[in-house]
Amino acid sequence: MGVRGPVYSGRVTSSQDPSTAPAPRLRPADLPFAGRPFERGAVEREREDLVARAVQDPDTRVLVLRGAHAPTNGDRLLLVPVSDVPPSTGDPARPDVYLGRLSDGTSVFLRTFPSDTLLPGHDGAQWDGLRTLATALDPEHTALLVTAQAVALWHRDHPRCPRCGTLTDVIRSGWARVCPQDESLHFPRTDPAIIVAIVDDHPDPREQRILLGRSALWQGNRFSTFAGFVEPGESAEQAVVREVREEAGITVDTVEYQGSQPWPFPRSLMLGFRAVAHTAHAVPDGEEILDVRWFTREELMSQAAAGEITLPGPVSIAHALIVSWLGHDLPESGW
């Protein structure tokens, strides 16, 4: 397995020859969840309870999550004064969490409620989930919601010590938990996963192809790039080679890193790659992947436009990887 040298930032355009242009790195603007960051106060929250301070500040705003849904106002989250939000439920799996400061200086913390909770004053709000909001919100607000959902799901799923089962205490402004029994510290979990566009390197751009697969989990004729979790002891590049071999029966001999995207469903970091196929005969594993197909650029566009295949929508890094190889935008997709 080889790794090519530096690649430029930007996207292949129709004026570039895809056979000679280096694989472009994906820009944050190409990835909905990787937009403009905000100040998380990571150093401050080690020193004091920023939630307690934020609750006393009338200028603090609260991001409310009802289940996995957040209220919005146009292209921004509806962030409300703490005085307008019901008290915390007291559920140890739903603690308040200090999220950080936005670029205008506004401090924001998170308060979560069950999905069936009625929230006075929010009756007219539009409530949506992250998959819907990812491409509709201001990038800074998208980053805020991604962070909120990821940390909220961690608290929901990990309220107890994995060593002894004792209910843990929330510390560090909601960014850690400590076991009162054995004093072990626990932090929000992020699982690295690779996602890869497999291509061939035919000298004629018109004959170059991309390999896509159809997962056993998907209904209809949906095709996408290949993905899988990085296993203990593996590098990300090694995981690419292994996953491609296991799922599609293909050997790749060139792997290029393209960019990353947080994927809080519930707690992954997607590491995007492009890999060149060393062998062309693809065979699905029959368990995770039911079908694999090679597509030229013309075949991909014509079949997608005709509705014969459905490709990933713009919320996913898979979409960006395909567009980067294709050289122009894909047809609209409801996926």
Secondary structure in CASP SS format (residue, H / E / C, confidence):
PFRMAT SS
TARGET T0000
AUTHOR 0000-0000-0000
METHOD secondary structure of the structure
MODEL  1
M C 1.00
G E 1.00
V C 1.00
R C 1.00
G C 1.00
P C 1.00
V C 1.00
Y C 1.00
S E 1.00
G C 1.00
R C 1.00
V C 1.00
T C 1.00
S C 1.00
S C 1.00
Q C 1.00
D C 1.00
P C 1.00
S C 1.00
T C 1.00
A C 1.00
P C 1.00
A C 1.00
P C 1.00
R E 1.00
L C 1.00
R C 1.00
P H 1.00
A H 1.00
D H 1.00
L C 1.00
P H 1.00
F H 1.00
A H 1.00
G C 1.00
R C 1.00
P C 1.00
F C 1.00
E E 1.00
R C 1.00
G C 1.00
A C 1.00
V C 1.00
E H 1.00
R H 1.00
E H 1.00
R H 1.00
E C 1.00
D C 1.00
L H 1.00
V H 1.00
A H 1.00
R H 1.00
A H 1.00
V H 1.00
Q H 1.00
D C 1.00
P C 1.00
D C 1.00
T C 1.00
R E 1.00
V E 1.00
L E 1.00
V E 1.00
L E 1.00
R E 1.00
G C 1.00
A C 1.00
H E 1.00
A E 1.00
P E 1.00
T E 1.00
N E 1.00
G C 1.00
D C 1.00
R E 1.00
L E 1.00
L C 1.00
L C 1.00
V E 1.00
P E 1.00
V H 1.00
S H 1.00
D H 1.00
V C 1.00
P C 1.00
P C 1.00
S C 1.00
T C 1.00
G C 1.00
D C 1.00
P C 1.00
A C 1.00
R C 1.00
P C 1.00
D C 1.00
V E 1.00
Y E 1.00
L E 1.00
G E 1.00
R E 1.00
L C 1.00
S C 1.00
D C 1.00
G C 1.00
T C 1.00
S E 1.00
V E 1.00
F E 1.00
L E 1.00
R E 1.00
T E 1.00
F E 1.00
P C 1.00
S C 1.00
D C 1.00
T C 1.00
L C 1.00
L C 1.00
P C 1.00
G C 1.00
H C 1.00
D C 1.00
G C 1.00
A C 1.00
Q E 1.00
W E 1.00
D E 1.00
G E 1.00
L H 1.00
R H 1.00
T H 1.00
L H 1.00
A C 1.00
T C 1.00
A C 1.00
L C 1.00
D C 1.00
P H 1.00
E H 1.00
H H 1.00
T H 1.00
A H 1.00
L H 1.00
L H 1.00
V H 1.00
T H 1.00
A H 1.00
Q H 1.00
A H 1.00
V H 1.00
A H 1.00
L H 1.00
W H 1.00
H H 1.00
R H 1.00
D H 1.00
H C 1.00
P C 1.00
R E 1.00
C C 1.00
P C 1.00
R C 1.00
C C 1.00
G C 1.00
T C 1.00
L E 1.00
T C 1.00
D E 1.00
V E 1.00
I E 1.00
R H 1.00
S H 1.00
G H 1.00
W C 1.00
A E 1.00
R E 1.00
V E 1.00
C C 1.00
P C 1.00
Q C 1.00
D C 1.00
E C 1.00
S C 1.00
L E 1.00
H E 1.00
F C 1.00
P C 1.00
R C 1.00
T C 1.00
D E 1.00
P E 1.00
A E 1.00
I E 1.00
I E 1.00
V E 1.00
A E 1.00
I E 1.00
V E 1.00
D C 1.00
D C 1.00
H C 1.00
P C 1.00
D C 1.00
P H 1.00
R H 1.00
E H 1.00
Q C 1.00
R E 1.00
I E 1.00
L E 1.00
L E 1.00
G E 1.00
R E 1.00
S E 1.00
A C 1.00
L C 1.00
W C 1.00
Q C 1.00
G C 1.00
N C 1.00
R E 1.00
F C 1.00
S E 1.00
T C 1.00
F E 1.00
A E 1.00
G E 1.00
F E 1.00
V C 1.00
E C 1.00
P C 1.00
G C 1.00
E C 1.00
S C 1.00
A H 1.00
E H 1.00
Q H 1.00
A H 1.00
V H 1.00
V H 1.00
R H 1.00
E H 1.00
V H 1.00
R H 1.00
E H 1.00
E H 1.00
A H 1.00
G C 1.00
I C 1.00
T C 1.00
V E 1.00
D E 1.00
T E 1.00
V E 1.00
E E 1.00
Y E 1.00
Q E 1.00
G E 1.00
S E 1.00
Q E 1.00
P E 1.00
W E 1.00
P C 1.00
F C 1.00
P C 1.00
R C 1.00
S E 1.00
L E 1.00
M E 1.00
L E 1.00
G E 1.00
F E 1.00
R E 1.00
A E 1.00
V E 1.00
A E 1.00
H C 1.00
T C 1.00
A C 1.00
H C 1.00
A C 1.00
V C 1.00
P C 1.00
D C 1.00
G C 1.00
E C 1.00
E C 1.00
I E 1.00
L E 1.00
D E 1.00
V E 1.00
R E 1.00
W E 1.00
F E 1.00
T E 1.00
R H 1.00
E H 1.00
E H 1.00
L H 1.00
M H 1.00
S H 1.00
Q H 1.00
A H 1.00
A H 1.00
A C 1.00
G C 1.00
E C 1.00
I C 1.00
T E 1.00
L C 1.00
P C 1.00
G C 1.00
P C 1.00
V C 1.00
S C 1.00
I H 1.00
A H 1.00
H H 1.00
A H 1.00
L H 1.00
I H 1.00
V H 1.00
S H 1.00
W H 1.00
L H 1.00
G C 1.00
H C 1.00
D C 1.00
L C 1.00
P C 1.00
E C 1.00
S C 1.00
G C 1.00
W C 1.00
END
